[in-house]
């Protein structure tokens, strides 16, 4: 985090350029994980399959080994669901230590995290998605890259932005405008 440094000055620690002539969004950075909204219904469905299969096996009185893959799948999904819920809770928390900064310029986006910086050129960005959380006053921003572009081989960056809904949406619109993905007239590329 840049504390005590002029906004347009180069960072003395990492050497990153300053923020002059750029639009900056700061939030909570996370690694992409499967959404709890996706993983929990799958977990429930597989859990029901295991329960039905176990009831059939118990009613016949013969335990067979064909139940093992279902149980293993259920355990793996439970671990994924736990990780997904934990990550979502951390990202929506305002006290999270995982600070992420996205710097938007007409040439692209610089994603700044503790792990380092990553530049995504404008030609690689297909769109920026913005999804409001149902559990906290936070929006999830995600940069979606064009397929078959070198930059699309890396994981898609995700940033949780806090504030009022109007503030979060204004930041999202401004970021799209800087990249040329949206204009005030409503048209975009």
Backbone as CSV, one residue per row, in Angstrom:
resi,resn,N_x,N_y,N_z,CA_x,CA_y,CA_z,C_x,C_y,C_z
1,UNK,0.851,-1.171,0.000,0.000,0.000,0.000,0.895,1.231,0.000
2,UNK,0.544,2.223,-0.767,1.355,3.433,-0.886,0.943,4.426,0.190
3,UNK,1.795,4.565,1.214,1.518,5.507,2.294,2.674,6.493,2.356
4,UNK,2.381,7.770,2.372,3.403,8.794,2.481,4.151,9.070,1.192
5,UNK,3.610,8.631,0.048,4.255,8.840,-1.238,3.294,9.643,-2.109
6,UNK,3.819,10.587,-2.839,2.984,11.343,-3.770,2.347,10.376,-4.769
7,UNK,1.129,10.665,-5.188,0.408,9.727,-6.053,1.072,9.505,-7.400
8,UNK,1.805,10.511,-7.903,2.441,10.329,-9.204,3.905,9.897,-9.106
9,UNK,4.415,9.683,-7.881,5.810,9.272,-7.688,5.969,7.766,-7.864
10,UNK,7.155,7.360,-8.316,7.496,5.936,-8.454,7.666,5.347,-7.052
11,UNK,7.195,4.128,-6.839,7.303,3.463,-5.540,8.763,3.114,-5.259
12,UNK,9.305,3.522,-4.095,10.699,3.222,-3.797,10.944,1.740,-3.473
13,UNK,9.902,1.007,-3.109,10.069,-0.406,-2.761,10.039,-1.320,-3.982
14,UNK,9.004,-1.178,-4.812,8.829,-2.112,-5.937,9.155,-1.493,-7.278
15,UNK,9.319,-0.151,-7.331,9.647,0.506,-8.584,8.458,0.753,-9.494
16,UNK,7.245,0.509,-9.010,6.055,0.705,-9.836,5.835,2.182,-10.124
17,UNK,5.329,2.462,-11.316,5.014,3.833,-11.686,3.932,4.382,-10.774
18,UNK,3.848,5.706,-10.720,2.819,6.345,-9.919,1.457,6.272,-10.593
19,UNK,0.505,6.963,-9.997,-0.869,6.883,-10.467,-1.305,8.114,-11.250
20,UNK,-0.356,8.925,-11.715,-0.719,10.125,-12.463,-1.455,9.727,-13.739
21,UNK,-2.496,10.460,-14.077,-3.281,10.227,-15.294,-3.870,8.819,-15.372
22,UNK,-4.196,8.246,-14.241,-4.785,6.903,-14.224,-5.985,6.902,-13.292
23,UNK,-6.894,5.978,-13.550,-8.031,5.774,-12.655,-7.711,4.557,-11.803
24,UNK,-7.825,4.681,-10.490,-7.405,3.626,-9.565,-8.593,3.149,-8.746
25,UNK,-8.719,1.820,-8.648,-9.720,1.207,-7.769,-8.970,0.352,-6.765
26,UNK,-9.294,0.527,-5.487,-8.670,-0.269,-4.433,-9.730,-1.133,-3.776
27,UNK,-9.371,-2.371,-3.464,-10.309,-3.277,-2.826,-9.604,-4.477,-2.245
28,UNK,-10.345,-5.541,-2.072,-9.807,-6.788,-1.533,-9.551,-7.742,-2.685
29,UNK,-8.303,-8.155,-2.834,-7.933,-9.056,-3.925,-8.061,-10.503,-3.461
30,UNK,-8.602,-11.345,-4.322,-8.692,-12.775,-4.013,-8.318,-13.585,-5.238
31,UNK,-8.003,-14.833,-4.978,-7.811,-15.770,-6.074,-9.188,-16.238,-6.520
32,UNK,-9.367,-16.527,-7.798,-10.664,-17.009,-8.247,-10.990,-18.355,-7.605
33,UNK,-12.170,-18.461,-7.062,-12.672,-19.720,-6.515,-14.093,-19.905,-7.016
34,UNK,-14.574,-21.108,-6.896,-15.946,-21.362,-7.312,-16.892,-20.654,-6.350
35,UNK,-17.873,-20.013,-6.873,-18.833,-19.269,-6.065,-19.638,-20.210,-5.176
36,UNK,-19.916,-19.794,-3.916,-20.758,-20.618,-3.049,-22.142,-20.874,-3.655
37,UNK,-22.623,-19.927,-4.457,-23.934,-20.093,-5.091,-23.904,-21.267,-6.076
38,UNK,-22.739,-21.566,-6.625,-22.591,-22.676,-7.555,-22.287,-23.981,-6.839
39,UNK,-21.351,-23.958,-5.903,-20.835,-25.185,-5.292,-21.808,-25.801,-4.294
40,UNK,-22.549,-25.000,-3.551,-23.422,-25.550,-2.506,-24.573,-26.374,-3.092
41,UNK,-25.271,-25.931,-4.150,-26.301,-26.807,-4.729,-25.731,-28.125,-5.272
42,UNK,-24.525,-28.070,-5.858,-23.895,-29.311,-6.339,-23.601,-30.226,-5.162
43,UNK,-23.093,-29.655,-4.070,-22.806,-30.433,-2.859,-24.072,-31.086,-2.316
44,UNK,-25.156,-30.342,-2.271,-26.426,-30.895,-1.785,-26.908,-32.028,-2.694
45,UNK,-26.812,-31.838,-4.010,-27.242,-32.860,-4.960,-26.439,-34.147,-4.792
46,UNK,-25.115,-34.030,-4.721,-24.272,-35.220,-4.549,-24.534,-35.847,-3.183
47,UNK,-24.754,-35.023,-2.164,-25.088,-35.551,-0.838,-26.366,-36.368,-0.859
48,UNK,-27.363,-35.885,-1.601,-28.617,-36.643,-1.735,-28.389,-37.961,-2.476
49,UNK,-27.548,-37.931,-3.525,-27.228,-39.172,-4.237,-26.567,-40.196,-3.310
50,UNK,-25.631,-39.722,-2.496,-24.951,-40.614,-1.557,-25.949,-41.163,-0.541
51,UNK,-26.838,-40.320,-0.035,-27.828,-40.765,0.954,-28.768,-41.814,0.357
52,UNK,-29.234,-41.570,-0.876,-30.124,-42.545,-1.528,-29.392,-43.851,-1.764
53,UNK,-28.166,-43.763,-2.262,-27.385,-44.972,-2.535,-27.106,-45.746,-1.254
54,UNK,-26.780,-45.028,-0.171,-26.551,-45.700,1.116,-27.815,-46.373,1.635
55,UNK,-28.960,-45.710,1.470,-30.210,-46.325,1.950,-30.528,-47.597,1.172
56,UNK,-30.234,-47.604,-0.138,-30.446,-48.807,-0.950,-29.504,-49.911,-0.499
57,UNK,-28.245,-49.558,-0.271,-27.251,-50.553,0.157,-27.623,-51.131,1.522
58,UNK,-28.059,-50.283,2.441,-28.423,-50.754,3.780,-29.672,-51.618,3.730
59,UNK,-30.640,-51.255,2.892,-31.870,-52.060,2.810,-31.595,-53.448,2.244
60,UNK,-30.602,-53.574,1.374,-30.244,-54.884,0.821,-29.337,-55.666,1.756
61,UNK,-28.712,-54.949,2.695,-27.852,-55.617,3.652,-26.475,-55.969,3.114
62,UNK,-26.105,-55.439,1.984,-24.796,-55.745,1.412,-24.116,-54.446,1.002
63,UNK,-22.998,-54.164,1.658,-22.234,-52.971,1.331,-21.300,-53.282,0.167
64,UNK,-21.433,-52.511,-0.898,-20.578,-52.726,-2.063,-19.617,-51.546,-2.201
65,UNK,-18.556,-51.761,-2.941,-17.529,-50.741,-3.077,-17.866,-49.675,-4.118
66,UNK,-18.970,-49.808,-4.809,-19.322,-48.796,-5.802,-19.787,-47.490,-5.161
67,UNK,-19.978,-47.471,-3.842,-20.355,-46.250,-3.132,-19.140,-45.356,-2.872
68,UNK,-17.946,-45.931,-2.928,-16.722,-45.191,-2.587,-16.508,-43.962,-3.480
69,UNK,-16.649,-44.043,-4.814,-16.467,-42.827,-5.629,-17.453,-41.709,-5.273
70,UNK,-18.679,-42.082,-4.941,-19.654,-41.061,-4.544,-19.253,-40.390,-3.236
71,UNK,-18.783,-41.165,-2.283,-18.378,-40.612,-0.992,-17.148,-39.714,-1.160
72,UNK,-16.194,-40.152,-1.968,-15.000,-39.338,-2.223,-15.398,-38.022,-2.896
73,UNK,-16.290,-38.088,-3.867,-16.769,-36.876,-4.540,-17.445,-35.943,-3.544
74,UNK,-18.243,-36.499,-2.643,-18.922,-35.702,-1.628,-17.911,-35.009,-0.716
75,UNK,-16.880,-35.702,-0.311,-15.860,-35.121,0.567,-15.106,-33.998,-0.164
76,UNK,-14.734,-34.222,-1.425,-14.030,-33.197,-2.202,-14.907,-31.957,-2.365
77,UNK,-16.183,-32.152,-2.669,-17.091,-31.013,-2.807,-17.266,-30.266,-1.489
78,UNK,-17.293,-31.003,-0.387,-17.418,-30.362,0.927,-16.191,-29.491,1.218
79,UNK,-15.013,-29.967,0.862,-13.789,-29.182,1.058,-13.804,-27.943,0.162
80,UNK,-14.227,-28.108,-1.100,-14.339,-26.965,-2.009,-15.350,-25.942,-1.490
81,UNK,-16.478,-26.420,-0.988,-17.504,-25.516,-0.464,-16.980,-24.745,0.736
82,UNK,-16.253,-25.434,1.617,-15.686,-24.767,2.790,-14.700,-23.674,2.353
83,UNK,-13.812,-24.002,1.424,-12.845,-23.024,0.927,-13.525,-21.850,0.245
84,UNK,-14.573,-22.138,-0.517,-15.302,-21.098,-1.215,-16.000,-20.156,-0.230
85,UNK,-16.641,-20.715,0.778,-17.317,-19.889,1.783,-16.309,-19.061,2.574
86,UNK,-15.195,-19.667,2.907,-14.154,-18.965,3.672,-13.584,-17.805,2.848
87,UNK,-13.309,-18.055,1.579,-12.767,-17.016,0.703,-13.771,-15.880,0.517
88,UNK,-15.043,-16.233,0.341,-16.087,-15.209,0.174,-16.231,-14.369,1.430
89,UNK,-16.161,-15.021,2.587,-16.286,-14.288,3.848,-15.116,-13.331,4.020
90,UNK,-13.900,-13.789,3.688,-12.723,-12.931,3.801,-12.809,-11.752,2.840
91,UNK,-13.244,-12.013,1.630,-13.292,-10.958,0.610,-14.331,-9.900,0.931
92,UNK,-15.441,-10.280,1.538,-16.490,-9.307,1.843,-16.240,-8.593,3.163
93,UNK,-15.249,-9.030,3.916,-14.899,-8.392,5.173,-14.154,-7.094,4.900
94,UNK,-14.467,-6.054,5.645,-13.777,-4.778,5.458,-12.425,-4.769,6.152
95,UNK,-12.110,-5.781,6.959,-10.836,-5.824,7.679,-9.829,-6.749,7.002
96,UNK,-10.105,-7.184,5.802,-9.203,-8.091,5.100,-7.866,-7.414,4.818
97,UNK,-6.782,-8.177,4.917,-5.438,-7.641,4.698,-4.987,-7.783,3.248
98,UNK,-5.725,-8.487,2.430,-5.316,-8.741,1.059,-5.744,-7.576,0.168
99,UNK,-4.936,-6.513,0.165,-5.274,-5.308,-0.585,-4.869,-5.480,-2.039
100,UNK,-5.763,-5.086,-2.914,-5.478,-5.108,-4.335,-5.766,-3.743,-4.924
101,UNK,-4.940,-3.331,-5.870,-5.122,-2.043,-6.536,-5.114,-2.294,-8.030
102,UNK,-6.134,-1.806,-8.709,-6.196,-1.877,-10.162,-6.022,-0.466,-10.683
103,UNK,-5.038,-0.287,-11.554,-4.751,1.009,-12.156,-5.146,0.950,-13.623
104,UNK,-6.142,1.747,-14.000,-6.665,1.756,-15.368,-6.076,2.927,-16.144
105,UNK,-5.514,2.619,-17.302,-5.017,3.638,-18.225,-5.522,3.243,-19.612
106,UNK,-5.480,4.129,-20.579,-5.922,3.744,-21.925,-5.124,2.565,-22.508
107,UNK,-3.902,2.329,-22.016,-3.092,1.220,-22.537,-3.412,-0.112,-21.872
108,UNK,-4.165,-0.096,-20.774,-4.523,-1.351,-20.119,-4.705,-1.203,-18.624
109,UNK,-4.650,-2.348,-17.944,-4.867,-2.403,-16.506,-3.607,-2.966,-15.853
110,UNK,-3.143,-2.299,-14.802,-2.064,-2.846,-13.987,-2.718,-3.356,-12.713
111,UNK,-2.629,-4.663,-12.505,-3.186,-5.300,-11.317,-2.053,-5.386,-10.301
112,UNK,-2.202,-4.660,-9.191,-1.167,-4.622,-8.155,-1.657,-5.400,-6.941
113,UNK,-0.883,-6.400,-6.562,-1.180,-7.197,-5.372,0.126,-7.430,-4.638
114,UNK,0.034,-8.007,-3.460,1.237,-8.308,-2.685,2.161,-9.261,-3.440
115,UNK,1.580,-10.136,-4.255,2.371,-11.108,-5.017,3.147,-10.447,-6.147
116,UNK,2.792,-9.235,-6.512,3.476,-8.538,-7.597,2.486,-7.817,-8.498
117,UNK,3.007,-7.277,-9.576,2.190,-6.525,-10.528,2.002,-7.334,-11.802
118,UNK,0.891,-7.086,-12.456,0.583,-7.748,-13.720,-0.074,-6.729,-14.636
119,UNK,0.385,-6.637,-15.869,-0.195,-5.712,-16.832,-1.070,-6.488,-17.808
120,UNK,-2.297,-6.031,-17.974,-3.213,-6.616,-18.954,-3.494,-5.528,-19.986
121,UNK,-2.987,-5.670,-21.208,-3.200,-4.626,-22.218,-4.671,-4.508,-22.615
122,UNK,-5.043,-3.331,-23.068,-6.428,-3.055,-23.437,-6.950,-4.037,-24.482
123,UNK,-6.126,-4.405,-25.456,-6.593,-5.308,-26.519,-6.935,-6.694,-25.987
124,UNK,-6.440,-7.056,-24.803,-6.724,-8.373,-24.243,-8.008,-8.389,-23.410
125,UNK,-8.510,-7.216,-23.010,-9.687,-7.136,-22.140,-10.963,-7.199,-22.970
126,UNK,-11.761,-8.233,-22.738,-13.050,-8.359,-23.417,-14.114,-7.533,-22.696
127,UNK,-14.096,-7.616,-21.366,-15.069,-6.867,-20.572,-14.644,-6.889,-19.103
128,UNK,-15.302,-6.073,-18.321,-15.120,-6.082,-16.878,-16.493,-6.350,-16.285
129,UNK,-16.621,-7.463,-15.577,-17.895,-7.817,-14.953,-17.980,-7.204,-13.566
130,UNK,-19.184,-6.835,-13.165,-19.439,-6.284,-11.838,-20.675,-6.980,-11.278
131,UNK,-20.490,-7.703,-10.179,-21.593,-8.435,-9.555,-21.707,-7.990,-8.108
132,UNK,-22.900,-7.530,-7.709,-23.128,-7.115,-6.329,-23.350,-8.329,-5.453
133,UNK,-22.795,-8.278,-4.237,-22.941,-9.368,-3.279,-24.323,-9.325,-2.637
134,UNK,-24.836,-10.495,-2.320,-26.118,-10.580,-1.615,-25.927,-10.528,-0.105
135,UNK,-24.678,-10.732,0.363,-24.445,-10.842,1.806,-23.719,-9.650,2.419
136,UNK,-23.206,-8.733,1.602,-22.469,-7.587,2.138,-22.509,-6.443,1.124
137,UNK,-22.251,-5.205,1.587,-22.217,-4.074,0.658,-20.900,-4.048,-0.117
138,UNK,-20.765,-4.973,-1.039,-19.533,-5.132,-1.791,-19.874,-5.620,-3.193
139,UNK,-19.043,-5.246,-4.155,-19.202,-5.727,-5.531,-17.947,-6.485,-5.930
140,UNK,-18.132,-7.513,-6.730,-17.016,-8.324,-7.221,-16.724,-7.888,-8.654
141,UNK,-15.543,-7.317,-8.876,-15.117,-6.933,-10.213,-14.208,-8.022,-10.758
142,UNK,-14.416,-8.374,-12.012,-13.604,-9.415,-12.632,-13.255,-8.986,-14.049
143,UNK,-11.969,-9.055,-14.374,-11.515,-8.741,-15.722,-11.593,-10.015,-16.555
144,UNK,-12.363,-9.960,-17.631,-12.511,-11.100,-18.532,-11.717,-10.792,-19.789
145,UNK,-10.786,-11.680,-20.120,-9.934,-11.451,-21.287,-10.462,-12.220,-22.488
146,UNK,-10.042,-11.776,-23.675,-10.397,-12.472,-24.905,-9.726,-13.846,-24.918
147,UNK,-10.397,-14.865,-25.459,-9.743,-16.170,-25.562,-8.609,-16.116,-26.583
148,UNK,-7.665,-17.007,-26.425,-6.534,-17.151,-27.348,-5.609,-15.936,-27.368
149,UNK,-5.645,-15.137,-26.309,-4.701,-14.044,-26.147,-3.754,-14.466,-25.035
150,UNK,-2.476,-14.163,-25.178,-1.475,-14.611,-24.210,-1.892,-14.308,-22.770
151,UNK,-2.464,-13.157,-22.517,-2.842,-12.754,-21.172,-4.006,-13.574,-20.624
152,UNK,-4.772,-14.258,-21.488,-5.914,-15.039,-21.016,-5.488,-16.377,-20.427
153,UNK,-4.212,-16.734,-20.577,-3.734,-18.000,-20.022,-3.573,-17.926,-18.510
154,UNK,-3.450,-16.729,-17.967,-3.322,-16.564,-16.528,-4.710,-16.486,-15.899
155,UNK,-4.778,-16.632,-14.580,-6.075,-16.580,-13.918,-6.678,-15.186,-14.030
156,UNK,-7.975,-15.138,-14.034,-8.696,-13.879,-14.131,-8.652,-13.164,-12.785
157,UNK,-8.184,-11.915,-12.778,-8.132,-11.198,-11.503,-9.529,-10.847,-10.987
158,UNK,-9.667,-10.915,-9.666,-10.927,-10.577,-9.004,-10.628,-9.569,-7.907
159,UNK,-11.458,-8.532,-7.818,-11.299,-7.500,-6.808,-12.664,-7.225,-6.186
160,UNK,-12.731,-7.298,-4.867,-13.961,-6.964,-4.150,-13.864,-5.497,-3.726
161,UNK,-14.828,-4.690,-4.176,-14.835,-3.257,-3.927,-15.928,-2.945,-2.911
162,UNK,-15.575,-2.176,-1.885,-16.512,-1.825,-0.823,-17.051,-0.417,-1.052
163,UNK,-18.134,-0.096,-0.368,-18.757,1.227,-0.488,-20.229,1.081,-0.821
164,UNK,-20.866,2.220,-1.076,-22.282,2.170,-1.431,-22.415,1.601,-2.842
165,UNK,-23.602,1.127,-3.164,-23.822,0.539,-4.488,-23.545,1.558,-5.592
166,UNK,-23.969,2.811,-5.369,-23.751,3.848,-6.369,-22.256,4.110,-6.582
167,UNK,-21.470,4.147,-5.490,-20.028,4.363,-5.604,-19.352,3.214,-6.355
168,UNK,-19.733,1.996,-6.016,-19.125,0.819,-6.659,-19.444,0.800,-8.142
169,UNK,-20.697,1.068,-8.486,-21.101,1.072,-9.900,-20.443,2.215,-10.669
170,UNK,-20.257,3.363,-10.020,-19.582,4.492,-10.680,-18.122,4.141,-10.974
171,UNK,-17.461,3.459,-10.049,-16.077,3.037,-10.281,-15.999,2.060,-11.453
172,UNK,-16.926,1.130,-11.502,-16.968,0.135,-12.585,-17.163,0.822,-13.944
173,UNK,-18.124,1.760,-14.004,-18.377,2.484,-15.265,-17.156,3.304,-15.679
174,UNK,-16.515,3.964,-14.718,-15.337,4.784,-15.026,-14.189,3.908,-15.541
175,UNK,-13.979,2.758,-14.947,-12.921,1.844,-15.401,-13.179,1.404,-16.839
176,UNK,-14.423,1.071,-17.142,-14.773,0.664,-18.511,-14.570,1.821,-19.486
177,UNK,-14.899,3.024,-19.048,-14.742,4.200,-19.899,-13.262,4.457,-20.208
178,UNK,-12.385,4.331,-19.203,-10.950,4.561,-19.407,-10.389,3.570,-20.425
179,UNK,-10.850,2.324,-20.386,-10.366,1.299,-21.316,-11.047,1.365,-22.681
180,UNK,-12.066,2.220,-22.819,-12.773,2.312,-24.089,-13.823,1.231,-24.251
181,UNK,-14.228,0.618,-23.147,-15.263,-0.423,-23.198,-16.660,0.148,-23.043
182,UNK,-16.754,1.405,-22.642,-18.046,2.050,-22.394,-17.869,3.540,-22.505
183,UNK,-18.852,4.221,-23.011,-18.798,5.675,-23.081,-20.043,6.246,-22.421
184,UNK,-20.011,7.539,-22.158,-21.150,8.210,-21.497,-22.421,8.089,-22.332
185,UNK,-22.278,7.921,-23.637,-23.460,7.795,-24.489,-24.075,6.403,-24.411
186,UNK,-23.343,5.482,-23.731,-23.883,4.125,-23.579,-23.354,3.145,-24.593
187,UNK,-22.654,3.631,-25.601,-22.117,2.701,-26.587,-20.706,2.290,-26.185
188,UNK,-20.310,1.160,-26.594,-18.967,0.663,-26.263,-18.499,-0.267,-27.337
189,UNK,-17.282,-0.722,-27.175,-16.764,-1.633,-28.194,-17.055,-3.061,-27.835
